[in-house]
Amino acid sequence: ATKELPPLTKEQDRTLTGLIKSKDTPSLIHGDTGTGKTRLYIELARRCLETGKSVLVLTPEIGLTPQLAEEFRICLNYPVLILHSNLTGTQRRNLWLQILYATGPLVIIGPRSALFAPLENIGLIVVDEAHDNSYKQDQLPHYHALRVAGKLAQLHNAQLAFGSATPLVSEYSILKSKQ
């Protein structure tokens, strides 16, 4: 059984309506800590999963994944998997095989490395705390997870949402220019 979610506030409902209308362009969920960005992520994920598509949620740090995964687990009746580099080789291999051979939609939560999971049929990619410098890979291979998430969303025709209380000026400018 899943936990009954509280109703959306008027502002969340207005934001959700905007996110749904602009699902073909990257969106910014801009709100202070505690304003309900996670509630919006879960609602977007629920709607996506109900269409049979999977969801990828990125967090800036491994330490943030368990709490976020638990919120998704208690609110959604779909498998929620945590994928990160602190897992053992065996755990990672088993998760990759589970993802690769999944017959239904999944929710994958993890840091930037989760972008490379063999997840198919992605309908939504959420980048939580998108302003965080942890999304930039400084070692080889060099990449910025926000750009990789954008390309992955494009390849899957998936909705892309960036969440942040303090968006980077560069990202804010890019997102505003696409609206």
N, CA, C and O of each residue as an XYZ file, in Angstrom:
716
protein
N       0.849     -1.186      0.000
C       0.000      0.000      0.000
C       0.887      1.239      0.000
O       1.936      1.272      0.643
N       0.452      2.236     -0.720
C       1.218      3.462     -0.792
C       0.610      4.505      0.134
O      -0.585      4.494      0.430
N       1.470      5.395      0.573
C       1.053      6.479      1.447
C       0.227      7.479      0.650
O       0.570      7.824     -0.481
N      -0.851      7.935      1.243
C      -1.681      8.966      0.615
C      -0.928     10.290      0.697
O      -0.537     10.728      1.779
N      -0.731     10.914     -0.448
C      -0.016     12.178     -0.486
C      -0.932     13.326     -0.094
O      -2.129     13.300     -0.377
N      -0.364     14.333      0.557
C      -1.195     15.504      0.865
C      -1.570     16.206     -0.428
O      -0.837     16.121     -1.414
N      -2.694     16.894     -0.437
C      -3.066     17.616     -1.663
C      -2.017     18.666     -2.004
O      -1.341     19.202     -1.125
N      -1.898     18.943     -3.269
C      -0.977     19.985     -3.705
C      -1.475     21.348     -3.240
O      -2.678     21.603     -3.204
N      -0.541     22.210     -2.886
C      -0.925     23.584     -2.573
C      -1.299     24.266     -3.891
O      -1.051     23.724     -4.968
N      -1.887     25.440     -3.800
C      -2.254     26.165     -5.020
C      -1.020     26.453     -5.874
O      -1.062     26.331     -7.099
N       0.073     26.836     -5.224
C       1.300     27.132     -5.969
C       1.872     25.860     -6.601
O       2.321     25.894     -7.746
N       1.863     24.748     -5.879
C       2.337     23.485     -6.442
C       1.458     23.064     -7.616
O       1.969     22.612     -8.640
N       0.157     23.208     -7.477
C      -0.765     22.837     -8.547
C      -0.516     23.694     -9.790
O      -0.524     23.186    -10.911
N      -0.299     24.976     -9.588
C      -0.007     25.889    -10.699
C       1.325     25.501    -11.360
O       1.438     25.491    -12.586
N       2.322     25.185    -10.539
C       3.624     24.771    -11.065
C       3.504     23.460    -11.827
O       4.075     23.316    -12.908
N       2.765     22.501    -11.272
C       2.575     21.211    -11.935
C       1.891     21.388    -13.284
O       2.285     20.759    -14.267
N       0.880     22.232    -13.338
C       0.187     22.505    -14.605
C       1.167     23.061    -15.629
O       1.142     22.667    -16.795
N       2.024     23.970    -15.200
C       3.035     24.532    -16.097
C       4.041     23.489    -16.559
O       4.450     23.482    -17.720
N       4.439     22.602    -15.641
C       5.384     21.539    -15.989
C       4.782     20.578    -17.015
O       5.464     20.131    -17.937
N       3.525     20.273    -16.845
C       2.851     19.356    -17.770
C       2.724     20.001    -19.150
O       2.942     19.349    -20.171
N       2.368     21.295    -19.170
C       2.215     21.997    -20.449
C       3.548     22.130    -21.183
O       3.583     22.101    -22.414
N       4.640     22.274    -20.438
C       5.950     22.499    -21.066
C       6.826     21.256    -21.014
O       8.051     21.363    -20.953
N       6.209     20.071    -21.037
C       6.969     18.838    -20.856
C       7.993     18.583    -21.950
O       8.887     17.756    -21.771
N       7.885     19.273    -23.075
C       8.820     19.063    -24.177
C      10.058     19.948    -24.097
O      10.966     19.819    -24.919
N      10.102     20.840    -23.118
C      11.280     21.681    -22.925
C      11.760     21.525    -21.484
O      10.949     21.300    -20.586
N      13.066     21.639    -21.253
C      13.573     21.530    -19.874
C      12.909     22.575    -18.977
O      12.662     23.705    -19.396
N      12.625     22.177    -17.738
C      11.939     23.069    -16.797
C      12.753     23.230    -15.527
O      13.518     22.348    -15.137
N      12.572     24.372    -14.896
C      13.200     24.647    -13.618
C      12.123     24.699    -12.544
O      11.173     25.476    -12.641
N      12.277     23.869    -11.523
C      11.408     23.933    -10.346
C      12.206     24.706     -9.314
O      13.080     24.159     -8.642
N      11.893     25.978     -9.203
C      12.651     26.903     -8.360
C      11.859     27.158     -7.096
O      10.769     27.728     -7.146
N      12.400     26.741     -5.960
C      11.722     26.978     -4.697
C      12.666     26.783     -3.538
O      13.593     25.975     -3.597
N      12.421     27.528     -2.493
C      13.244     27.407     -1.297
C      13.132     26.008     -0.710
O      12.194     25.269     -1.007
N      14.095     25.657      0.121
C      14.063     24.385      0.826
C      12.774     24.313      1.643
O      12.421     25.256      2.351
N      12.079     23.181      1.534
C      10.857     22.981      2.298
C       9.592     23.475      1.613
O       8.520     23.461      2.219
N       9.696     23.913      0.357
C       8.506     24.428     -0.332
C       7.775     23.361     -1.139
O       6.753     23.648     -1.762
N       8.289     22.140     -1.132
C       7.551     21.057     -1.770
C       8.026     20.634     -3.144
O       7.245     20.104     -3.933
N       9.304     20.861     -3.443
C       9.828     20.411     -4.739
C       9.754     18.894     -4.851
O       9.403     18.368     -5.907
N      10.081     18.186     -3.772
C      10.027     16.721     -3.800
C       8.611     16.239     -4.048
O       8.415     15.246     -4.748
N       7.630     16.910     -3.498
C       6.226     16.546     -3.731
C       5.904     16.653     -5.221
O       5.181     15.817     -5.762
N       6.436     17.673     -5.878
C       6.239     17.821     -7.322
C       6.966     16.718     -8.089
O       6.424     16.177     -9.052
N       8.181     16.384     -7.674
C       8.915     15.295     -8.327
C       8.099     14.004     -8.267
O       7.986     13.283     -9.258
N       7.539     13.726     -7.102
C       6.771     12.488     -6.922
C       5.518     12.508     -7.791
O       5.156     11.487     -8.375
N       4.865     13.639     -7.884
C       3.661     13.736     -8.719
C       4.015     13.562    -10.192
O       3.309     12.863    -10.919
N       5.096     14.189    -10.637
C       5.537     14.009    -12.023
C       5.901     12.541    -12.277
O       5.556     11.974    -13.314
N       6.598     11.942    -11.318
C       6.992     10.535    -11.451
C       5.765      9.635    -11.519
O       5.709      8.732    -12.354
N       4.795      9.866    -10.663
C       3.577      9.045    -10.652
C       2.896      9.092    -12.017
O       2.520      8.056    -12.567
N       2.743     10.282    -12.552
C       2.093     10.448    -13.856
C       2.892      9.751    -14.961
O       2.310      9.140    -15.857
N       4.207      9.842    -14.897
C       5.073      9.207    -15.882
C       4.989      7.679    -15.784
O       4.827      6.997    -16.797
N       5.098      7.153    -14.579
C       5.052      5.709    -14.358
C       3.735      5.115    -14.823
O       3.700      4.010    -15.363
N       2.655      5.848    -14.614
C       1.332      5.363    -15.033
C       1.214      5.225    -16.548
O       0.324      4.530    -17.040
N       2.107      5.882    -17.291
C       2.114      5.734    -18.748
C       3.045      4.604    -19.184
O       3.204      4.349    -20.378
N       3.661      3.925    -18.205
C       4.549      2.809    -18.517
C       5.993      3.201    -18.746
O       6.794      2.384    -19.198
N       6.338      4.452    -18.437
C       7.712      4.919    -18.639
C       8.450      5.027    -17.317
O       7.839      5.227    -16.266
N       9.768      4.893    -17.377
C      10.615      4.931    -16.193
C      11.048      6.345    -15.843
O      10.922      7.275    -16.640
N      11.566      6.477    -14.617
C      11.959      7.774    -14.068
C      13.392      7.676    -13.538
O      13.757      6.695    -12.891
N      14.188      8.693    -13.818
C      15.546      8.806    -13.298
C      15.617     10.081    -12.467
O      15.308     11.169    -12.954
N      16.028      9.938    -11.207
C      16.149     11.093    -10.318
C      17.601     11.186     -9.864
O      18.135     10.253     -9.265
N      18.230     12.315    -10.155
C      19.619     12.524     -9.761
C      19.695     13.365     -8.503
O      18.951     14.330     -8.326
N      20.615     12.974     -7.633
C      20.913     13.739     -6.428
C      22.390     14.124     -6.485
O      23.178     13.417     -7.112
N      22.780     15.219     -5.853
C      24.183     15.628     -5.957
C      25.130     14.729     -5.156
O      26.310     14.635     -5.491
N      24.645     14.082     -4.127
C      25.514     13.287     -3.258
C      24.865     11.948     -2.945
O      23.644     11.848     -2.829
N      25.689     10.931     -2.810
C      25.210      9.590     -2.470
C      24.399      9.625     -1.174
O      23.386      8.936     -1.056
N      24.840     10.420     -0.210
C      24.182     10.487      1.092
C      22.742     10.964      1.045
O      21.979     10.714      1.978
N      22.359     11.645     -0.020
C      20.993     12.151     -0.140
C      20.035     11.132     -0.759
O      18.820     11.326     -0.722
N      20.565     10.056     -1.321
C      19.715      9.117     -2.047
C      18.778      8.299     -1.163
O      17.620      8.129     -1.543
N      19.205      7.777     -0.001
C      18.289      6.920      0.764
C      16.999      7.621      1.199
O      15.917      7.046      1.083
N      17.102      8.838      1.691
C      15.913      9.563      2.157
C      14.968      9.843      0.987
O      13.758      9.652      1.110
N      15.506     10.289     -0.132
C      14.674     10.578     -1.295
C      14.038      9.288     -1.825
O      12.859      9.268     -2.179
N      14.825      8.225     -1.873
C      14.298      6.931     -2.342
C      13.172      6.452     -1.435
O      12.176      5.914     -1.920
N      13.314      6.637     -0.150
C      12.267      6.204      0.782
C      10.978      6.991      0.553
O       9.888      6.423      0.614
N      11.094      8.282      0.291
C       9.897      9.079      0.005
C       9.194      8.578     -1.250
O       7.967      8.497     -1.286
N       9.965      8.246     -2.272
C       9.374      7.712     -3.502
C       8.750      6.340     -3.250
O       7.667      6.046     -3.756
N       9.430      5.505     -2.471
C       8.923      4.147     -2.203
C       7.577      4.162     -1.486
O       6.681      3.388     -1.821
N       7.440      5.047     -0.497
C       6.196      5.032      0.274
C       5.039      5.702     -0.464
O       3.878      5.552     -0.085
N       5.371      6.445     -1.526
C       4.322      7.157     -2.261
C       3.964      6.520     -3.602
O       2.914      6.822     -4.169
N       4.818      5.653     -4.106
C       4.596      5.069     -5.430
C       4.602      3.551     -5.331
O       5.347      2.979     -4.536
N       3.799      2.921     -6.110
C       3.719      1.462     -6.103
C       4.532      0.878     -7.263
O       4.046      0.045     -8.028
N       5.781      1.337     -7.372
C       6.689      0.893     -8.429
C       8.055      0.642     -7.796
O       8.360      1.205     -6.744
N       8.881     -0.198     -8.424
C      10.221     -0.430     -7.876
C      11.056      0.847     -7.894
O      11.118      1.553     -8.900
N      11.696      1.127     -6.759
C      12.595      2.268     -6.621
C      13.970      1.704     -6.287
O      14.153      1.068     -5.250
N      14.925      1.940     -7.164
C      16.268      1.396     -7.005
C      17.268      2.519     -6.777
O      17.191      3.576     -7.404
N      18.202      2.275     -5.873
C      19.278      3.230     -5.615
C      20.531      2.700     -6.295
O      20.917      1.548     -6.098
N      21.155      3.542     -7.090
C      22.347      3.151     -7.834
C      23.435      4.187     -7.597
O      23.244      5.368     -7.889
N      24.583      3.751     -7.066
C      25.710      4.662     -6.852
C      27.013      3.886     -6.733
O      27.012      2.657     -6.670
N      28.114      4.607     -6.704
C      29.445      3.996     -6.749
C      29.887      3.363     -5.426
O      30.892      2.653     -5.407
N      29.183      3.592     -4.340
C      29.567      2.968     -3.064
C      29.037      1.549     -2.918
O      29.325      0.877     -1.927
N      28.264      1.088     -3.896
C      27.795     -0.293     -3.869
C      28.960     -1.213     -4.221
O      29.899     -0.801     -4.903
N      28.896     -2.439     -3.763
C      29.925     -3.404     -4.143
C      29.774     -3.723     -5.623
O      28.743     -3.433     -6.229
N      30.800     -4.315     -6.193
C      30.735     -4.711     -7.593
C      29.577     -5.656     -7.861
O      28.894     -5.546     -8.878
N      29.364     -6.583     -6.941
C      28.267     -7.543     -7.093
C      26.915     -6.843     -7.016
O      26.025     -7.120     -7.821
N      26.756     -5.940     -6.055
C      25.496     -5.207     -5.932
C      25.215     -4.390     -7.187
O      24.090     -4.364     -7.687
N      26.253     -3.725     -7.690
C      26.088     -2.909     -8.904
C      25.708     -3.772    -10.098
O      24.799     -3.430    -10.855
N      26.411     -4.901    -10.264
C      26.099     -5.807    -11.375
C      24.662     -6.298    -11.282
O      23.943     -6.314    -12.281
N      24.240     -6.701    -10.084
C      22.873     -7.200     -9.905
C      21.831     -6.124    -10.212
O      20.807     -6.407    -10.834
N      22.094     -4.892     -9.775
C      21.180     -3.788    -10.078
C      21.146     -3.507    -11.579
O      20.070     -3.303    -12.142
N      22.293     -3.494    -12.225
C      22.335     -3.252    -13.673
C      21.533     -4.323    -14.401
O      20.777     -4.012    -15.322
N      21.692     -5.574    -14.000
C      20.930     -6.648    -14.655
C      19.437     -6.495    -14.389
O      18.618     -6.713    -15.282
N      19.083     -6.119    -13.156
C      17.675     -5.889    -12.826
C      17.100     -4.769    -13.688
O      15.975     -4.875    -14.177
N      17.859     -3.711    -13.873
C      17.420     -2.579    -14.701
C      17.339     -3.004    -16.169
O      16.365     -2.706    -16.860
N      18.359     -3.692    -16.625
C      18.430     -4.106    -18.022
C      17.277     -5.020    -18.414
O      16.729     -4.896    -19.510
N      16.904     -5.938    -17.524
C      15.874     -6.919    -17.851
C      14.495     -6.584    -17.274
O      13.593     -7.422    -17.299
N      14.332     -5.377    -16.762
C      13.037     -4.979    -16.204
C      11.965     -5.007    -17.291
O      12.195     -4.581    -18.423
N      10.805     -5.510    -16.929
C       9.705     -5.557    -17.892
C       8.704     -4.433    -17.665
O       7.809     -4.228    -18.486
N       8.838     -3.712    -16.579
C       7.943     -2.599    -16.288
C       8.743     -1.373    -15.918
O       9.971     -1.428    -15.844
N       8.062     -0.269    -15.686
C       8.750      0.974    -15.356
C       9.424      0.919    -13.984
O       8.949      0.255    -13.063
N      10.532      1.629    -13.880
C      11.319      1.708    -12.649
C      11.569      3.164    -12.289
O      11.445      4.063    -13.120
N      11.924      3.368    -11.025
C      12.453      4.654    -10.578
C      13.890      4.380    -10.148
O      14.133      3.546     -9.276
N      14.837      5.080    -10.756
C      16.248      4.962    -10.392
C      16.643      6.269     -9.726
O      16.400      7.346    -10.269
N      17.254      6.176     -8.546
C      17.698      7.360     -7.818
C      19.179      7.206     -7.524
O      19.619      6.164     -7.038
N      19.943      8.245     -7.821
C      21.367      8.197     -7.545
C      22.068      9.466     -7.995
O      21.444     10.366     -8.557
N      23.371      9.530     -7.745
C      24.156     10.678     -8.196
C      24.425     10.589     -9.696
O      23.842      9.753    -10.387
N      25.298     11.442    -10.190
C      25.501     11.584    -11.637
C      25.790     10.273    -12.353
O      25.405     10.125    -13.512
N      26.450      9.320    -11.714
C      26.772      8.055    -12.378
C      25.517      7.265    -12.750
O      25.578      6.404    -13.627
N      24.385      7.538    -12.106
C      23.131      6.836    -12.422
C      22.659      7.148    -13.843
O      21.844      6.416    -14.404
N      23.173      8.232    -14.420
C      22.817      8.574    -15.800
C      23.198      7.475    -16.791
O      22.624      7.380    -17.876
N      24.161      6.653    -16.412
C      24.685      5.653    -17.336
C      24.096      4.265    -17.095
O      24.572      3.282    -17.664
N      23.075      4.180    -16.266
C      22.379      2.909    -16.047
C      21.689      2.495    -17.344
O      21.319      3.354    -18.143
N      21.511      1.200    -17.562
C      20.890      0.731    -18.807
C      19.366      0.844    -18.782
O      18.661     -0.087    -19.172
N      18.876      1.966    -18.330
C      17.441      2.195    -18.203
C      16.836      2.511    -19.566
O      17.346      3.356    -20.301
N      15.756      1.830    -19.890
C      15.081      2.058    -21.162
C      13.743      2.742    -20.914
O      13.224      2.756    -19.798
N      13.207      3.302    -21.978
C      11.872      3.890    -21.938
C      11.750      4.940    -20.822
O      10.824      4.898    -20.012
N      12.688      5.864    -20.800
C      12.694      6.928    -19.788
C      11.668      7.985    -20.186
O      11.655      8.456    -21.323
N      10.818      8.348    -19.243
C       9.820      9.376    -19.495
C      10.071     10.660    -18.728
O       9.534     11.713    -19.071
N      10.902     10.569    -17.669
C      11.159     11.741    -16.821
C      12.556     11.639    -16.233
O      12.962     10.590    -15.733
N      13.288     12.755    -16.302
C      14.575     12.881    -15.617
C      14.481     14.111    -14.726
O      14.182     15.210    -15.191
N      14.741     13.909    -13.439
C      14.739     15.004    -12.474
C      16.168     15.175    -11.955
O      16.807     14.198    -11.563
N      16.662     16.394    -11.951
C      17.966     16.702    -11.378
C      17.705     17.564    -10.149
O      17.448     18.763    -10.260
N      17.774     16.935     -8.969
C      17.517     17.645     -7.719
C      18.766     18.425     -7.318
O      19.890     17.975     -7.540
N      18.556     19.584     -6.733
C      19.670     20.460     -6.322
C      20.606     20.696     -7.506
O      21.822     20.534     -7.399
N      20.017     21.081     -8.633
C      20.746     21.196     -9.895
C      21.895     22.199     -9.855
O      22.760     22.176    -10.730
N      21.917     23.063     -8.873
C      22.982     24.065     -8.747
C      24.270     23.480     -8.185
O      25.316     24.126     -8.257
N      24.221     22.281     -7.632
C      25.348     21.710     -6.892
C      26.533     21.400     -7.804
O      26.363     20.864     -8.900
N      27.726     21.740     -7.344
C      28.952     21.501     -8.118
C      29.278     20.015     -8.276
O      30.100     19.658     -9.120
N      28.658     19.154     -7.492
C      28.922     17.716     -7.580
C      28.479     17.120     -8.910
O      28.890     16.011     -9.250
N      27.662     17.820     -9.658
C      27.222     17.313    -10.954
C      28.306     17.432    -12.026
O      28.153     16.920    -13.135
N      29.386     18.104    -11.686
C      30.491     18.249    -12.633
C      31.538     17.180    -12.325
O      32.055     17.108    -11.210
N      31.844     16.355    -13.319
C      32.847     15.305    -13.194
C      34.196     15.895    -13.575
O      34.422     16.235    -14.736
N      35.096     16.017    -12.597
C      36.394     16.643    -12.853
C      37.467     15.651    -13.289
O      38.528     16.056    -13.765
N      37.200     14.358    -13.131
C      38.155     13.344    -13.561
C      37.720     12.796    -14.911
O      36.581     12.990    -15.335
N      38.634     12.113    -15.578
C      38.278     11.504    -16.855
C      37.239     10.417    -16.651
O      37.374      9.637    -15.708
N      36.246     10.323    -17.455
C      35.898     11.252    -18.530
C      35.207     12.489    -17.962
O      34.317     12.373    -17.120
N      35.607     13.652    -18.414
C      35.027     14.916    -17.954
C      33.630     15.076    -18.548
O      33.426     14.878    -19.746
N      32.682     15.432    -17.704
C      31.333     15.722    -18.204
C      30.584     16.495    -17.142
O      30.971     16.519    -15.974
N      29.507     17.124    -17.567
C      28.613     17.803    -16.635
C      27.283     17.068    -16.708
O      26.684     16.959    -17.777
N      26.825     16.568    -15.572
C      25.621     15.734    -15.528
C      24.392     16.455    -16.073
O      23.500     15.803    -16.615
N      24.318     17.778    -15.946
C      23.159     18.487    -16.472
C      23.105     18.384    -17.993
O      22.025     18.263    -18.572
N      24.275     18.431    -18.641
C      24.316     18.297    -20.104
C      23.988     16.867    -20.522
O      23.256     16.649    -21.486
N      24.538     15.884    -19.786
C      24.263     14.485    -20.106
C      22.776     14.192    -19.890
O      22.157     13.496    -20.696
N      22.207     14.718    -18.814
C      20.775     14.531    -18.560
C      19.954     15.136    -19.692
O      18.948     14.563    -20.109
N      20.381     16.281    -20.183
C      19.685     16.915    -21.299
C      19.727     16.062    -22.558
O      18.720     15.914    -23.249
N      20.885     15.508    -22.851
C      21.015     14.665    -24.048
C      20.211     13.373    -23.876
O      19.557     12.924    -24.817
N      20.256     12.781    -22.695
C      19.496     11.555    -22.430
C      17.995     11.813    -22.562
O      17.266     10.999    -23.129
N      17.542     12.945    -22.037
C      16.127     13.309    -22.164
C      15.760     13.475    -23.638
O      14.689     13.046    -24.068
N      16.640     14.089    -24.396
C      16.392     14.278    -25.831
C      16.309     12.924    -26.538
O      15.414     12.711    -27.356
N      17.220     12.016    -26.236
C      17.242     10.698    -26.881
C      15.991      9.880    -26.578
O      15.527      9.109    -27.418
N      15.444     10.054    -25.369
C      14.264      9.296    -24.951
C      12.969     10.083    -25.116
O      11.888      9.572    -24.823
N      13.076     11.320    -25.583
C      11.909     12.199    -25.663
C      11.244     12.292    -24.285
O      10.021     12.220    -24.158
N      12.080     12.453    -23.267
C      11.628     12.476    -21.876
C      11.542     13.905    -21.361
O      12.220     14.807    -21.854
N      10.701     14.084    -20.367
C      10.605     15.374    -19.693
C      11.841     15.545    -18.812
O      12.289     14.590    -18.177
N      12.386     16.744    -18.773
C      13.563     17.060    -17.976
C      13.224     18.201    -17.030
O      12.790     19.273    -17.453
N      13.431     17.949    -15.730
C      13.134     18.974    -14.728
C      14.333     19.158    -13.809
O      14.865     18.190    -13.265
N      14.749     20.390    -13.642
C      15.823     20.745    -12.728
C      15.200     21.388    -11.498
O      14.390     22.306    -11.621
N      15.570     20.914    -10.315
C      15.068     21.505     -9.083
C      16.178     22.214     -8.339
O      17.286     21.687     -8.234
N      15.903     23.398     -7.821
C      16.924     24.135     -7.087
C      16.309     25.289     -6.313
O      15.378     25.950     -6.775
N      16.852     25.513     -5.126
C      16.488     26.709     -4.372
C      17.331     27.888     -4.850
O      16.918     29.044     -4.753
N      18.527     27.574     -5.369
C      19.450     28.618     -5.810
C      20.040     28.233     -7.170
O      21.201     27.830     -7.246
N      19.257     28.354     -8.238
C      19.764     27.927     -9.545
C      20.975     28.746     -9.981
O      21.094     29.930     -9.669
N      21.865     28.084    -10.708
C      23.012     28.780    -11.275
C      22.509     29.784    -12.306
O      21.563     29.503    -13.042
N      23.133     30.939    -12.357
C      22.723     31.974    -13.311
C      22.806     31.425    -14.736
O      21.924     31.690    -15.553
N      23.859     30.663    -15.039
C      24.027     30.122    -16.399
C      22.886     29.169    -16.749
O      22.355     29.229    -17.858
N      22.505     28.297    -15.827
C      21.424     27.346    -16.094
C      20.089     28.081    -16.199
O      19.269     27.768    -17.062
N      19.878     29.050    -15.328
C      18.648     29.831    -15.347
C      18.491     30.516    -16.699
O      17.403     30.533    -17.274
N      19.584     31.080    -17.197
C      19.557     31.774    -18.479
C      19.252     30.801    -19.620
O      18.449     31.112    -20.500
N      19.884     29.629    -19.609
C      19.644     28.625    -20.653
C      18.184     28.184    -20.630
O      17.543     28.104    -21.678
N      17.660     27.899    -19.447
C      16.287     27.432    -19.351
C      15.286     28.507    -19.772
O      14.300     28.206    -20.443
N      15.530     29.739    -19.387
C      14.627     30.824    -19.768
C      14.639     31.038    -21.278
O      13.608     31.377    -21.859
N      15.782     30.847    -21.915
C      15.863     31.068    -23.365
C      15.100     29.993    -24.137
O      14.759     30.210    -25.300
N      14.821     28.837    -23.520
C      14.115     27.744    -24.194
C      12.612     27.809    -23.992
O      11.874     26.998    -24.551
N      12.150     28.771    -23.193
C      10.712     28.864    -22.943
C      10.023     29.697    -23.986
O       8.807     29.879    -23.926
